Amino acid sequence: HGGAALMFIGYFLAEAFTIGWGPIRGLAVHGSLRHIALRRFCLHGIAVSYGLFLVMLVVLNLGLPFIPKSDYDTWEEVPGYDKPQLINSAAWDVKTLKMMSYGSEVVCGLFLLGSHWVIWYGCEERRYDLDEELLQMSKTPVPISRELEEQVRTVASTSEAR
């Protein structure tokens, strides 16, 4: 979970600084108020769902006083295996906590993806219409410099010699 934690927390902090979310005051961002509001909404979703995930992680690792130890997974050393093996899976009350933990992590990931989409949708570069065309797809020959033409010939002849 270390890599996922770095991804979620790192992205959250970078975006929070960029748009000035909550107590984090950062850059002055251009864009419409609606766009900034959507970005902040996504950050709220990331914070809440990741916070819930962390709470569930602590609860599942420390246990709850009203859930008996017998309701948790049972792991034991089994001859022929290097690591302990799952002997009996958890009862439904613990499985529900596990599903809430997993679900909150998934929701956090969806908010993160949504945040990327909102940034893309609101950026001005999205509207640029550049005049590009792949050289090999061009209907008319595209003039290239003599140096580049020479390099292409050298690479082609080296490839053919092999």
N, C-alpha and C positions, 0 to 999 in steps of 0.2 A: 504493500500500500504506500510505500515511500514515494515512488514515482508519481502516483496519482495525487498524493497530498501536495507534492511540489507543483504539479500542474494546476490543481484547483486553487491553491492558496497563492501561488505565484501569479496566475492570470488575474485572480480577484484583486490582489494588491496593485498590479500594474493598471488595470482598468479603473479601480477606485481612485488612484492618483490622477489618472488621465481626465476623468470627468468630475473629480471633486465629490466623491460619495461620502455621505455621513461625516464623521469626524476628520476624514482624510481630505485635506484641502490641497488641490493639485493645480493642474494646468487650466488655462482658460480655453474651453473647447468651443469651436465654431459648430454651428448646426442649429437646427430648429429646436424649440423647446420640447416638441413631441419626441424628437429623436433622442435628446438627452434623457427625457423621462423614461423612454423605453429601455435605454441602456441602464439607467438606475434600477428599473424594475427587474431586469435580468440579474443585476448584482444583488438585489434583495433576495431573489430566488436562490442564487448560488449560496449566499450567506446562510439563509434559513435551512435549506436542504442539507448543506454540508455540516452545519451545526447539529442538525438532527442525526445525521450519520455518525458524527463523533460521539454524541450522547449514547446512541445505540451501541456503538463499539465499546464504550466504557461499561455500559450495563451488561452486555454479553460477556465481557471479560471478568468483571467483578461479581456479577450475579445480583439478584434482588432477594431481599430477606423473605418475601412472601412466595417465592418460587423454590420448591425443594431441589436440592442438589441432584436428586434422581431424575429430574425432568430435563437436565442438560445432557449433552452428548457424553457417552461413556467411551473413553479411550483406554486401551490396555496394551501392554507389551505382549506380542504374539511371537512364539518361537519361529525362526526362519525369516523374520522381518527386522530391518534395521531401526525402523521408527515405530512408535505406538500406532495401533490400528483402531479404527472406529468399530466398536462392538455393538453399541446401541445408539440410534439417533435420538435426537431431542424430542420431547413431548411437544404438543401443538402450541402451548403458550410460549415456549422458547422459539419454536419455528416461526411463529408470528413475529417475534422480535427480530429474528434474522431476516425475514422478508421485509420488514420495515427498514432495517438497516440497508439492505440491498436496494430497495425501492428509492430511498432517499438519496443514495449515491447515483442512481440512474437519473433521477429528477435533477440533481445537481449538474450532471453531464449534459442533460437536455437544455437547461438554462444557459450553460456555457456555450453550447452550440448556437442557441438562440441569440446570445450576445454577439457572437461572431457574425451571424446573419444580419442583425440590426446594424452593426458597424458597417458591413459591406453595403447594405441597402441605403444607408444614409451618406455614404462617402461620394464626393463629387467625381472622383476618378472613375466610378462605375459608369458615368455618362459620357466619358471620352470615346470618340469614335476615331481610332487611329487607322491610318492607311497602311495596312499590312497585308502581305501575301507571301506564301511560301515560295521560294525560288523555284523549286521543282514542280510546283503546281501552276506556275505562270504560263499564260498562253503566248506571251511575247517574251523574247529573250531579255533578261535583265542585265544591263551593263555592269561588269564588276572590274575592279582595279587590276592592273597587270600583275601586281604583287600577289594578290589573292588567286588570280588565275594560275600563276606559276606554282603557288603552294598546292593548289588542287591537283595540278598535273603531277607534281612530285609525290604527293601522297598516293595518287592513283597508280603511278608506275611502281612505287614501292610495294603496294598491295598486290599488284599483278606478278611481281617478281617472286613473291613468296609462294 
